[in-house]
Amino acid sequence: MLKITTTLSPPAVFVGKWQATQVYYNYSGGERRDDVKDEVLEANGLAFVHNSNDNVYAAYNKHVAAKLGAKFNARLRAASYDVWIKPIKHILDKHCLLGQHGGNLRNFSYLPRLIPRAHAMKDTIKTMEKDGQLPLIPLAILFCCTPSEIRKHVGKGRWKYLCKLPHSVVMKLMLTLYKLEENMFIQFVGDTYIANQMLDTRPPTACFWLAICEVIDICRDIKNTLIDRHLLVVFKLVDNGDGTVNEYFEQAEFSFEPEFNWQPALKAAQDKLLAKIREQGVLLRWLNQHCRVSNKQEIERYLAFFNDTRKMCNKVGEKMALSSKEALKSQHDRLTAHFRDAILQRMRAQRDARREGIIKELGSYHESQVIIAEKLSQTLAQHPTLNARVLTGGEDYLDEAEEMAHCLVNYLGAAHKGVFVALSLRPEGQQRTTLSLAKDKGVWSKHQHFGYDNEVVENPALYQDFTYSVCATLNGNQ
């Protein structure tokens, strides 16, 4: 049976020849996680091979029990906890906690990539604690750098700002940069993508330092309340990235073609990342300068207003009027009116083209509808208060559909065949409605009866006798 062995310096967990590449301290025993077991067995030349006549599930369990022993998940989790968590638990609880726990080992939740970095930085962390640099420890762990190295990369002004921040705000900043590192393909070394390598402890790349400086500049220019309430929300836009570039890098990672050069695409992705960060920085600085935001709803409202204006400016090639809230609102209203007029003009052109095509195809008047109108003339005269009129052609149907905001025009083909008829009802002081009748198996009956935009008819009893008389006339019963 393979035994689980550990080393503390450097921290490592082994099962035979297999070495863990992740920190399995919260490895869930409630899940089978056969992938890890298969990986361990394969690394030790003990991969499971089943006979088609066997019960595969039972045979697999028997093989795992024989080679890995009972309660393998729990033992792997405990060994990982003893190596990675226990020696530096006080550091992780203060600076790397993702979620609270209830005293149960499985409920511990630390930011996973920070665990090996905290190990690598534990001596530096002790020195920082003695020197009273407690608020900066989360960033030192994230960057895997000493305070002097951070200062060298971010500059004196940004360093002074960071030193004045409370620990809670630094934690927010760390979470943002952590997400940035995780999802935006920043951590590249040579031809190897390492952002998701759990045990990597190398410092940030030059591009990541640029991103760090941009984020710090944003934070320096806005209130801490905005950081607490909105920094992570804003940077969700950065987290998502570009799907096309994402797929491209996934393919590049597994490409073995020597002539395949993806460095230009990498630079393009990095430039796009910084552009997005700067855009969000402009937004947050504008919010801080011109808007007194006191809650998340207000922030979201101004965010939508700001981004909406920016999109319209990009379309017409204008610069945003950021001098004041009033100037930006005036620009927003003007551009909104401009685009609304353009949309209405386009809709009118489409409507006219559609009208012309329908009239050309079906004719202005349908002979079958004219015959039906003549047949119903006496019935309509018996109900003068309804002001009913039979729609007899393509123009009538188009006008009624536009004025009543419904889809009557879709039934023009059926009307042309003589199996559909529509009437416009306009009783004085009452709701205007459209009544349609359809012929099925030689019998006419009510099809639909709606008001404007397919509203329910307010007084259906008013039309019962009329509808019955019209159907009876068309069916030859009157």
C-alpha positions as CSV (number, residue, x, y, z in Angstrom):
1,M,0.0,0.0,0.0
2,L,1.3,3.5,-0.9
3,K,2.0,5.7,2.0
4,I,1.5,9.4,2.3
5,T,4.7,11.2,3.3
6,T,5.4,14.9,3.9
7,T,8.3,17.3,4.2
8,L,8.1,20.7,5.9
9,S,11.1,22.4,4.3
10,P,10.2,22.8,1.5
11,P,6.5,22.0,2.1
12,A,5.5,19.0,0.0
13,V,3.1,16.0,0.1
14,F,4.0,12.7,-1.6
15,V,2.1,9.5,-2.2
16,G,4.8,7.1,-3.5
17,K,6.3,8.8,-6.5
18,W,3.4,11.3,-6.9
19,Q,3.9,14.8,-5.5
20,A,0.9,17.1,-4.9
21,T,0.8,20.2,-7.1
22,Q,-2.1,21.7,-5.1
23,V,-2.9,22.4,-1.5
24,Y,-5.6,19.9,-0.6
25,Y,-6.3,21.2,2.9
26,N,-10.0,21.6,2.1
27,Y,-10.2,18.6,-0.2
28,S,-13.8,17.6,0.2
29,G,-14.2,14.0,1.5
30,G,-17.9,14.1,0.4
31,E,-16.8,14.0,-3.2
32,R,-15.3,10.9,-4.8
33,R,-12.6,13.0,-6.6
34,D,-11.5,9.9,-8.6
35,D,-9.4,12.2,-10.8
36,V,-6.8,12.7,-8.0
37,K,-6.8,9.0,-7.1
38,D,-6.2,8.1,-10.8
39,E,-3.4,10.6,-11.0
40,V,-1.7,9.1,-8.0
41,L,-2.1,5.6,-9.3
42,E,-0.8,6.4,-12.7
43,A,2.3,8.3,-11.4
44,N,3.1,5.1,-9.5
45,G,2.6,2.8,-12.4
46,L,-0.6,1.3,-10.8
47,A,-3.3,2.6,-13.1
48,F,-6.6,0.7,-12.8
49,V,-7.3,-1.7,-15.6
50,H,-10.7,-3.4,-15.5
51,N,-12.1,-6.6,-17.1
52,S,-15.3,-6.0,-19.1
53,N,-16.9,-8.9,-17.2
54,D,-16.3,-7.3,-13.9
55,N,-18.4,-4.9,-12.0
56,V,-16.3,-1.8,-12.8
57,Y,-17.3,0.3,-9.9
58,A,-16.7,-2.5,-7.4
59,A,-13.4,-3.5,-9.0
60,Y,-12.2,0.1,-9.0
61,N,-13.0,0.6,-5.3
62,K,-11.2,-2.7,-4.5
63,H,-8.1,-1.6,-6.5
64,V,-8.0,1.8,-4.8
65,A,-8.4,0.3,-1.4
66,A,-5.6,-2.1,-2.0
67,K,-3.2,0.4,-3.4
68,L,-4.1,3.6,-1.5
69,G,-5.6,2.3,1.7
70,A,-8.8,3.3,3.5
71,K,-10.0,6.9,3.8
72,F,-7.4,8.2,1.3
73,N,-9.2,11.5,0.8
74,A,-9.2,12.3,4.6
75,R,-5.6,11.3,5.0
76,L,-4.5,13.4,2.0
77,R,-6.4,16.4,3.4
78,A,-5.0,16.0,6.9
79,A,-1.4,15.7,5.5
80,S,-1.9,18.7,3.3
81,Y,-3.2,20.7,6.3
82,D,-0.3,19.7,8.5
83,V,2.2,20.8,5.9
84,W,0.7,23.9,4.3
85,I,-1.8,25.4,6.9
86,K,-0.7,24.5,10.4
87,P,2.8,26.1,10.4
88,I,1.5,29.5,9.2
89,K,-2.2,29.4,10.2
90,H,-2.0,32.7,12.1
91,I,-0.7,34.5,9.0
92,L,-3.4,32.9,6.7
93,D,-6.2,33.8,9.1
94,K,-5.1,37.5,9.2
95,H,-4.2,38.1,5.6
96,C,-5.4,35.3,3.2
97,L,-8.9,34.4,4.5
98,L,-11.4,34.1,1.7
99,G,-14.3,32.9,3.8
100,Q,-15.1,32.5,7.5
101,H,-15.0,29.0,9.0
102,G,-16.9,27.3,11.8
103,G,-14.1,25.3,13.4
104,N,-14.5,22.4,10.9
105,L,-11.5,21.6,8.8
106,R,-13.5,21.4,5.6
107,N,-14.9,24.9,6.1
108,F,-11.5,26.7,6.0
109,S,-11.3,28.8,2.9
110,Y,-8.1,30.7,2.1
111,L,-7.1,32.3,-1.2
112,P,-5.4,29.2,-2.6
113,R,-2.5,30.7,-4.5
114,L,-1.5,32.8,-1.5
115,I,-0.8,29.8,0.7
116,P,2.6,28.8,-0.9
117,R,3.4,32.5,-1.2
118,A,2.8,33.0,2.5
119,H,5.2,30.1,3.2
120,A,7.9,31.7,1.0
121,M,7.4,35.0,2.7
122,K,7.0,33.9,6.4
123,D,10.4,35.3,7.5
124,T,9.7,38.6,5.8
125,I,6.2,38.7,7.4
126,K,7.8,38.3,10.8
127,T,10.1,41.3,10.1
128,M,7.2,43.4,8.8
129,E,5.1,42.6,12.0
130,K,8.0,43.8,14.2
131,D,8.4,47.0,12.1
132,G,4.7,47.8,12.4
133,Q,4.0,47.3,8.7
134,L,1.0,45.0,9.3
135,P,-1.4,46.7,6.7
136,L,1.1,46.0,3.9
137,I,1.5,42.2,4.6
138,P,-1.4,41.1,2.3
139,L,0.3,42.9,-0.7
140,A,3.7,41.5,0.3
141,I,2.2,38.0,0.2
142,L,0.4,38.6,-3.1
143,F,3.4,40.0,-4.8
144,C,5.9,37.7,-3.1
145,C,8.1,40.7,-2.6
146,T,9.7,42.6,0.3
147,P,8.5,46.1,1.2
148,S,11.6,47.6,-0.4
149,E,10.9,45.7,-3.7
150,I,7.3,46.9,-3.7
151,R,8.4,50.5,-3.2
152,K,10.9,50.1,-6.0
153,H,8.2,49.0,-8.5
154,V,5.3,51.3,-7.5
155,G,7.3,54.4,-6.8
156,K,7.6,56.7,-3.7
157,G,4.2,58.4,-4.0
158,R,2.2,55.2,-4.4
159,W,4.2,53.6,-1.6
160,K,3.3,56.5,0.8
161,Y,-0.3,56.1,-0.1
162,L,-0.2,52.3,0.6
163,C,1.4,52.8,4.0
164,K,-1.5,55.0,5.2
165,L,-4.2,52.6,4.2
166,P,-6.1,50.6,6.9
167,H,-5.7,46.8,6.7
168,S,-9.3,46.3,5.6
169,V,-8.8,48.5,2.5
170,V,-5.6,46.8,1.6
171,M,-7.4,43.5,1.8
172,K,-10.0,44.8,-0.8
173,L,-7.1,46.0,-3.0
174,M,-5.4,42.6,-2.7
175,L,-8.6,40.8,-3.6
176,T,-8.9,42.9,-6.7
177,L,-5.4,42.4,-7.8
178,Y,-5.7,38.7,-7.0
179,K,-8.7,38.4,-9.4
180,L,-6.8,40.4,-12.0
181,E,-3.9,38.0,-11.8
182,E,-6.1,35.0,-11.9
183,N,-8.3,35.7,-14.9
184,M,-6.5,38.2,-17.2
185,F,-3.4,36.2,-18.4
186,I,-1.0,38.5,-16.7
187,Q,1.4,36.0,-15.2
188,F,3.5,34.8,-18.2
189,V,7.1,33.7,-17.9
190,G,8.8,32.9,-21.2
191,D,6.4,30.6,-23.1
192,T,4.7,29.2,-20.0
193,Y,1.4,30.4,-18.7
194,I,1.6,30.2,-14.9
195,A,-1.3,32.3,-13.6
196,N,-3.1,29.1,-12.4
197,Q,-0.1,27.2,-11.1
198,M,-1.1,26.8,-7.5
199,L,2.4,26.5,-6.1
200,D,4.1,29.3,-8.1
201,T,5.9,31.8,-5.9
202,R,7.5,34.0,-8.5
203,P,7.1,37.8,-8.3
204,P,4.8,39.7,-10.8
205,T,5.8,40.4,-14.3
206,A,6.5,43.9,-15.7
207,C,3.0,44.0,-17.1
208,F,1.4,43.1,-13.8
209,W,3.3,45.9,-12.1
210,L,1.9,48.3,-14.6
211,A,-1.6,47.1,-13.7
212,I,-0.8,47.3,-10.0
213,C,0.3,51.0,-10.5
214,E,-2.9,51.8,-12.4
215,V,-5.1,50.3,-9.7
216,I,-3.2,52.1,-6.9
217,D,-3.6,55.4,-8.8
218,I,-7.3,54.9,-9.1
219,C,-7.6,54.2,-5.3
220,R,-5.4,57.2,-4.5
221,D,-7.8,59.5,-6.3
222,I,-11.1,58.3,-4.8
223,K,-12.7,57.8,-1.4
224,N,-12.1,54.7,0.7
225,T,-15.9,54.2,0.7
226,L,-15.9,53.8,-3.0
227,I,-13.1,51.2,-2.7
228,D,-15.0,49.3,0.0
229,R,-18.3,49.3,-1.9
230,H,-17.4,49.2,-5.5
231,L,-13.8,48.4,-6.4
232,L,-14.4,44.7,-6.8
233,V,-17.7,45.2,-8.7
234,V,-16.1,47.6,-11.1
235,F,-13.2,45.3,-11.9
236,K,-15.5,42.4,-12.8
237,L,-15.4,44.0,-16.2
238,V,-11.6,43.4,-16.2
239,D,-12.0,39.9,-14.9
240,N,-14.2,38.7,-17.8
241,G,-11.6,39.5,-20.5
242,D,-12.1,38.8,-24.1
243,G,-13.4,35.3,-25.0
244,T,-11.5,35.2,-28.3
245,V,-8.2,35.9,-26.7
246,N,-9.0,33.4,-24.0
247,E,-9.5,30.6,-26.5
248,Y,-6.4,31.7,-28.4
249,F,-4.2,31.4,-25.3
250,E,-5.7,28.0,-24.3
251,Q,-4.7,26.7,-27.7
252,A,-1.3,28.3,-27.5
253,E,-0.6,26.7,-24.2
254,F,-0.9,23.2,-25.7
255,S,0.7,24.0,-29.1
256,F,4.0,22.3,-29.9
257,E,4.5,24.0,-33.3
258,P,7.9,25.8,-33.1
259,E,6.8,28.4,-35.6
260,F,3.8,29.3,-33.6
261,N,4.4,32.8,-32.1
262,W,1.7,34.1,-29.8
263,Q,3.7,36.9,-28.2
264,P,1.9,39.6,-30.3
265,A,-1.4,38.4,-29.1
266,L,-0.1,38.4,-25.5
267,K,0.9,42.1,-25.8
268,A,-2.5,42.9,-27.3
269,A,-4.2,41.3,-24.4
270,Q,-2.0,43.1,-21.9
271,D,-2.7,46.5,-23.6
272,K,-6.4,45.8,-23.6
273,L,-6.3,45.0,-19.9
274,L,-4.5,48.3,-19.0
275,A,-7.0,50.2,-21.2
276,K,-9.9,48.7,-19.3
277,I,-8.3,49.5,-16.0
278,R,-7.7,53.1,-17.1
279,E,-11.3,53.5,-18.3
280,Q,-12.6,52.4,-14.9
281,G,-10.2,54.8,-13.2
282,V,-11.7,57.7,-15.2
283,L,-15.2,56.6,-14.1
284,L,-14.3,56.3,-10.4
285,R,-12.5,59.6,-10.3
286,W,-15.4,61.3,-12.0
287,L,-17.8,59.8,-9.5
288,N,-15.7,60.9,-6.7
289,Q,-15.4,64.5,-8.0
290,H,-18.9,65.2,-9.2
291,C,-21.3,62.9,-7.5
292,R,-22.1,62.4,-3.9
293,V,-22.7,58.7,-3.8
294,S,-23.9,57.2,-0.6
295,N,-25.0,53.7,-1.5
296,K,-24.5,50.9,-4.1
297,Q,-27.7,51.8,-6.0
298,E,-26.5,55.3,-6.7
299,I,-23.1,54.0,-7.8
300,E,-24.8,51.6,-10.2
301,R,-27.1,54.3,-11.5
302,Y,-24.2,56.7,-12.2
303,L,-22.1,53.8,-13.7
304,A,-24.9,53.0,-16.2
305,F,-25.2,56.7,-17.1
306,F,-21.5,57.2,-17.5
307,N,-21.0,54.0,-19.7
308,D,-24.1,54.8,-21.8
309,T,-22.6,58.3,-22.6
310,R,-19.2,56.8,-23.3
311,K,-20.7,54.3,-25.8
312,M,-22.6,57.1,-27.7
313,C,-19.5,59.3,-27.7
314,N,-17.4,56.5,-29.2
315,K,-20.0,56.0,-32.0
316,V,-20.0,59.7,-33.1
317,G,-16.3,60.3,-32.3
318,E,-16.9,62.9,-29.5
319,K,-14.9,63.4,-26.3
320,M,-16.8,63.0,-23.1
321,A,-17.8,66.3,-21.3
322,L,-16.2,65.4,-17.9
323,S,-15.9,69.0,-16.6
324,S,-19.1,68.7,-14.6
325,K,-22.1,66.4,-14.0
326,E,-24.3,69.0,-15.7
327,A,-22.1,69.1,-18.8
328,L,-22.1,65.3,-19.1
329,K,-25.9,65.1,-18.6
330,S,-26.4,67.7,-21.3
331,Q,-24.2,65.7,-23.7
332,H,-25.9,62.5,-22.8
333,D,-29.4,64.0,-23.5
334,R,-28.3,65.5,-26.8
335,L,-26.7,62.2,-28.0
336,T,-29.7,60.3,-26.8
337,A,-32.0,62.5,-28.9
338,H,-29.7,62.2,-31.9
339,F,-29.7,58.4,-31.8
340,R,-33.4,58.3,-31.1
341,D,-34.1,60.4,-34.2
342,A,-31.8,58.2,-36.2
343,I,-33.5,55.0,-35.0
344,L,-37.0,56.5,-35.7
345,Q,-35.9,57.5,-39.2
346,R,-34.5,54.0,-39.9
347,M,-37.7,52.5,-38.6
348,R,-39.8,54.7,-40.8
349,A,-37.7,53.8,-43.8
350,Q,-38.1,50.1,-43.0
351,R,-41.8,50.5,-42.5
352,D,-42.2,52.3,-45.8
353,A,-40.2,49.7,-47.7
354,R,-42.2,46.9,-46.1
355,R,-45.5,48.7,-46.9
356,E,-44.4,49.1,-50.5
357,G,-43.4,45.5,-50.8
358,I,-46.7,44.2,-49.3
359,I,-48.9,46.4,-51.4
360,K,-46.9,45.4,-54.5
361,E,-47.2,41.7,-53.7
362,L,-50.8,41.5,-52.6
363,G,-52.4,44.6,-54.1
364,S,-54.1,47.5,-52.4
365,Y,-57.4,45.7,-52.2
366,H,-58.2,42.0,-52.0
367,E,-61.2,41.0,-54.0
368,S,-62.2,38.5,-51.3
369,Q,-62.2,41.1,-48.6
370,V,-64.3,43.5,-50.7
371,I,-66.9,40.7,-51.1
372,I,-66.9,40.1,-47.4
373,A,-67.3,43.8,-46.7
374,E,-70.3,44.0,-49.0
375,K,-71.8,40.9,-47.3
376,L,-71.4,42.5,-43.9
377,S,-72.6,46.0,-44.8
378,Q,-76.2,45.4,-43.4
379,T,-74.9,43.8,-40.2
380,L,-72.6,46.7,-39.6
381,A,-75.4,49.2,-40.2
382,Q,-77.4,47.4,-37.5
383,H,-74.7,48.3,-34.9
384,P,-73.9,52.0,-35.7
385,T,-72.6,52.8,-32.2
386,L,-69.6,50.5,-32.7
387,N,-68.3,52.4,-35.8
388,A,-67.2,49.1,-37.3
389,R,-65.3,48.9,-40.6
390,V,-64.0,45.9,-42.5
391,L,-60.4,46.2,-43.5
392,T,-60.2,45.4,-47.2
393,G,-56.6,45.7,-48.3
394,G,-52.9,45.7,-47.6
395,E,-52.9,49.4,-46.7
396,D,-55.8,49.0,-44.3
397,Y,-54.0,46.1,-42.5
398,L,-50.7,48.1,-42.3
399,D,-52.4,51.2,-41.0
400,E,-54.3,49.2,-38.4
401,A,-51.2,47.3,-37.3
402,E,-49.1,50.5,-36.9
403,E,-51.9,52.5,-35.2
404,M,-52.8,49.7,-32.8
405,A,-49.2,48.3,-32.3
406,H,-50.0,44.7,-33.0
407,C,-49.2,42.0,-35.6
408,L,-52.4,42.1,-37.8
409,V,-50.2,42.5,-40.9
410,N,-49.0,38.9,-40.4
411,Y,-52.5,37.7,-41.4
412,L,-52.5,39.4,-44.8
413,G,-51.8,36.2,-46.6
414,A,-54.8,34.4,-45.0
415,A,-56.9,37.5,-45.8
416,H,-55.9,37.3,-49.4
417,K,-57.0,33.6,-49.5
418,G,-60.4,34.6,-48.1
419,V,-60.2,32.7,-44.8
420,F,-59.5,35.7,-42.6
421,V,-61.2,39.0,-42.0
422,A,-60.4,41.9,-39.6
423,L,-62.7,44.7,-38.4
424,S,-61.7,48.0,-36.8
425,L,-64.1,48.9,-34.0
426,R,-64.2,52.5,-32.8
427,P,-67.2,53.1,-30.5
428,E,-67.6,56.6,-29.2
429,G,-66.2,57.1,-25.7
430,Q,-64.9,53.5,-25.6
431,Q,-61.7,51.7,-26.2
432,R,-60.7,51.2,-29.9
433,T,-60.2,47.5,-30.7
434,T,-59.5,45.2,-33.6
435,L,-61.7,42.1,-34.1
436,S,-60.6,39.3,-36.3
437,L,-62.5,36.3,-37.6
438,A,-61.1,33.1,-39.2
439,K,-62.6,30.4,-41.4
440,D,-61.9,26.8,-40.3
441,K,-63.4,23.8,-42.1
442,G,-65.9,26.1,-43.8
443,V,-67.1,27.7,-40.6
444,W,-66.4,31.3,-39.6
445,S,-65.7,32.1,-35.9
446,K,-64.0,34.6,-33.7
447,H,-60.2,34.5,-33.9
448,Q,-59.0,37.4,-31.7
449,H,-60.2,40.6,-30.1
450,F,-57.6,43.0,-28.7
451,G,-57.1,46.7,-28.0
452,Y,-53.9,48.7,-28.4
453,D,-50.7,46.7,-28.1
454,N,-52.8,43.5,-27.6
455,E,-54.5,44.9,-24.5
456,V,-57.5,42.9,-23.1
457,V,-60.8,44.3,-24.2
458,E,-62.3,46.4,-21.4
459,N,-66.0,45.7,-22.0
460,P,-66.3,42.4,-23.9
461,A,-70.0,42.1,-23.3
462,L,-70.5,45.2,-25.5
463,Y,-69.3,43.2,-28.5
464,Q,-70.9,39.8,-28.0
465,D,-74.1,40.3,-30.0
466,F,-72.1,42.1,-32.8
467,T,-69.6,39.2,-33.0
468,Y,-72.3,36.6,-33.1
469,S,-74.2,38.5,-35.9
470,V,-71.1,38.9,-38.0
471,C,-70.2,35.2,-37.8
472,A,-73.8,34.2,-38.5
473,T,-73.9,36.4,-41.6
474,L,-70.7,35.0,-43.0
475,N,-71.9,31.4,-42.3
476,G,-75.2,32.1,-44.1
477,N,-77.4,31.9,-41.1
478,Q,-78.8,35.3,-41.5
